Structure formats: structure tokens, C-alpha cells
Amino acid sequence: MKLHSSVGRIGTVARLRCQCGQSKNLCVGGSAMPEISIQKQCASLTDLVDVESFGAPIGDLPVQTDSGFFEEGNLAAGTWECEPGKLQLDLEITEFCHLLSGHWVLTSESGTVTEVKAGDSWIFPRGWKGTAEVVETVRKVYMIIS
């Protein structure tokens, strides 16, 4: 095994690397190193649960489900799904999104129309206002900064 170390603000971090290529962090003189949070196979998750609406419904409230897997401080991440319908949005957060499936038409208060389809990524900036029309059930992965 090889041992590599570095000194940080909290303490010394040692990284052990085995001949098989695996490595492990050890922390000496400080708090333990954080671990990676992962949500596997987001496109096929089946453990999504009903959640409050992402926005105010225009017409019937579309069913919305979520499976969050990370929350720390002002950050949150997960997978969200919404059936067809229309929502009025007034966002007090910044959100990175990647659409796994579906079709969404986002129209800002200023009239700018943005269509997103499976494979697209975008950012809702804090303060964005407009309508979100789910044309075909959408499923997105997200990271929110509140």
C-alpha cells in the first residue's frame, strides 16, 4: 500500500491506495472526510413520493413526486417528476436541472419561451417568474441552492 498525505486547514488527510486501485481517506487531527452522495438509476427510480406543488396550479393540480437524496445547509438534490399540467412559478431559489424524460415549456414573465426535452440541462435563476407547462410527464434531477 502507498500512503499519500496532505495538510489542510482542519488536519492531515492521509490517502491509502491499495495495489488493486482502491483508496480510502483517513483524517488525522480533524473531522472525518465527507463521503459522496449518490442516487443511482434516476430515470427508473420507483421510490418517488407525493410532494407539495413546485408552483401554484393553473387549472387542475398535476401530480408531483420526488425522491431527494441529499440535503446539507442550503443545498438539496434529488429526482422530481410531474404529470401534465400548468404551474405558475415565482422562484426564491436557484436550481440546476437535467431533464431525464418528458417535455416542458417554460415561459418567463417577459414572454421568453424555453422548451426543454429529455437530455436538456438548464438553470432556474433565483427570482425567475413565469409558467411551466408540462406537455408530457417530466422527470428531472435537480440541485437546489436556497
C-alpha positions as CSV (number, residue, x, y, z in Angstrom):
1,M,0.0,0.0,0.0
2,K,1.1,3.5,-0.8
3,L,0.4,6.4,1.6
4,H,-0.1,9.9,0.3
5,S,-0.9,12.7,2.7
6,S,-1.8,16.4,2.6
7,V,-2.2,19.0,5.3
8,G,-5.4,21.1,5.3
9,R,-7.0,23.7,7.5
10,I,-8.6,21.0,9.7
11,G,-5.9,18.4,9.9
12,T,-3.8,16.0,7.9
13,V,-5.6,13.8,5.4
14,A,-3.9,10.5,4.5
15,R,-5.0,8.6,1.4
16,L,-4.1,4.9,1.4
17,R,-4.0,3.3,-2.1
18,C,-4.1,-0.5,-2.4
19,Q,-2.5,-2.4,-5.2
20,C,-6.0,-3.1,-6.5
21,G,-6.5,0.6,-7.1
22,Q,-9.0,1.3,-4.3
23,S,-8.3,4.2,-2.0
24,K,-9.5,5.3,1.4
25,N,-9.3,8.7,3.1
26,L,-8.1,8.8,6.7
27,C,-8.3,12.0,8.7
28,V,-5.8,12.7,11.4
29,G,-6.4,15.6,13.8
30,G,-9.7,16.8,12.5
31,S,-13.2,15.7,11.4
32,A,-13.7,12.7,9.0
33,M,-13.8,13.4,5.3
34,P,-17.3,13.7,3.8
35,E,-18.5,10.8,1.5
36,I,-20.1,11.0,-1.9
37,S,-23.9,11.0,-2.0
38,I,-25.3,9.1,-4.9
39,Q,-28.8,8.4,-6.3
40,K,-28.4,5.6,-8.9
41,Q,-30.6,5.0,-12.0
42,C,-32.7,8.2,-11.5
43,A,-34.6,7.5,-14.8
44,S,-36.0,4.3,-13.4
45,L,-36.5,5.1,-9.7
46,T,-39.7,3.7,-8.2
47,D,-39.5,5.2,-4.7
48,L,-40.7,8.7,-5.5
49,V,-43.3,10.0,-3.0
50,D,-46.0,12.7,-3.3
51,V,-44.8,16.2,-2.6
52,E,-46.1,19.7,-2.3
53,S,-46.5,21.6,-5.6
54,F,-43.4,23.2,-7.1
55,G,-45.7,26.1,-8.0
56,A,-49.3,27.4,-8.0
57,P,-51.5,25.3,-10.3
58,I,-53.2,26.9,-13.2
59,G,-56.2,24.6,-13.6
60,D,-56.0,21.1,-12.1
61,L,-53.0,20.4,-9.8
62,P,-50.7,18.0,-11.6
63,V,-49.4,15.0,-9.5
64,Q,-45.8,15.7,-8.4
65,T,-43.4,13.2,-6.8
66,D,-39.9,13.4,-5.5
67,S,-37.0,11.3,-4.2
68,G,-34.5,13.5,-2.5
69,F,-31.1,12.0,-1.6
70,F,-29.0,15.0,-0.4
71,E,-29.7,17.9,2.0
72,E,-27.0,19.9,3.6
73,G,-27.2,23.6,4.6
74,N,-28.7,25.5,1.7
75,L,-28.3,22.6,-0.8
76,A,-30.7,19.9,-1.8
77,A,-30.7,17.3,-4.6
78,G,-32.9,14.6,-5.9
79,T,-35.2,13.4,-8.7
80,W,-38.6,15.0,-9.3
81,E,-41.5,14.0,-11.6
82,C,-44.6,15.9,-12.7
83,E,-47.6,14.8,-14.7
84,P,-49.0,17.1,-17.5
85,G,-50.4,20.4,-16.2
86,K,-49.5,24.0,-15.8
87,L,-47.9,25.8,-12.8
88,Q,-47.2,29.4,-12.0
89,L,-43.7,29.8,-10.7
90,D,-42.1,32.5,-8.5
91,L,-38.7,31.1,-7.5
92,E,-36.9,32.1,-4.4
93,I,-34.1,29.5,-5.1
94,T,-31.5,28.8,-7.8
95,E,-31.9,25.4,-9.3
96,F,-29.8,23.3,-11.7
97,C,-32.0,20.8,-13.6
98,H,-31.3,18.0,-16.1
99,L,-34.4,16.5,-17.8
100,L,-34.4,12.7,-18.0
101,S,-37.7,12.4,-19.8
102,G,-40.6,14.4,-21.0
103,H,-41.3,17.8,-22.5
104,W,-41.7,21.1,-20.6
105,V,-42.5,24.6,-21.9
106,L,-41.2,27.4,-19.6
107,T,-42.5,30.9,-20.3
108,S,-41.0,33.8,-18.4
109,E,-42.9,36.8,-17.3
110,S,-41.2,38.8,-20.0
111,G,-42.5,36.3,-22.6
112,T,-39.4,34.3,-23.4
113,V,-40.3,30.7,-24.2
114,T,-37.9,27.9,-23.4
115,E,-38.7,24.4,-24.4
116,V,-36.8,21.6,-22.6
117,K,-36.9,17.9,-23.6
118,A,-35.1,14.8,-22.4
119,G,-31.4,15.3,-22.3
120,D,-31.5,19.1,-21.8
121,S,-30.0,20.9,-18.8
122,W,-30.8,24.4,-17.6
123,I,-30.7,26.7,-14.6
124,F,-33.7,28.4,-13.0
125,P,-32.2,31.6,-11.6
126,R,-33.3,32.9,-8.2
127,G,-36.2,35.3,-8.9
128,W,-37.4,33.7,-12.1
129,K,-41.1,34.1,-12.6
130,G,-43.3,32.6,-15.2
131,T,-45.3,29.5,-16.2
132,A,-44.2,25.9,-16.5
133,E,-46.4,23.8,-18.7
134,V,-45.7,20.0,-18.6
135,V,-46.7,18.8,-22.0
136,E,-45.5,15.2,-21.4
137,T,-44.7,13.8,-17.9
138,V,-41.3,15.2,-16.9
139,R,-38.7,13.6,-14.7
140,K,-35.7,15.7,-13.8
141,V,-32.7,15.5,-11.5
142,Y,-32.0,18.7,-9.6
143,M,-29.7,20.6,-7.3
144,I,-31.2,23.5,-5.4
145,I,-29.4,26.3,-3.7
146,S,-31.8,28.1,-1.3
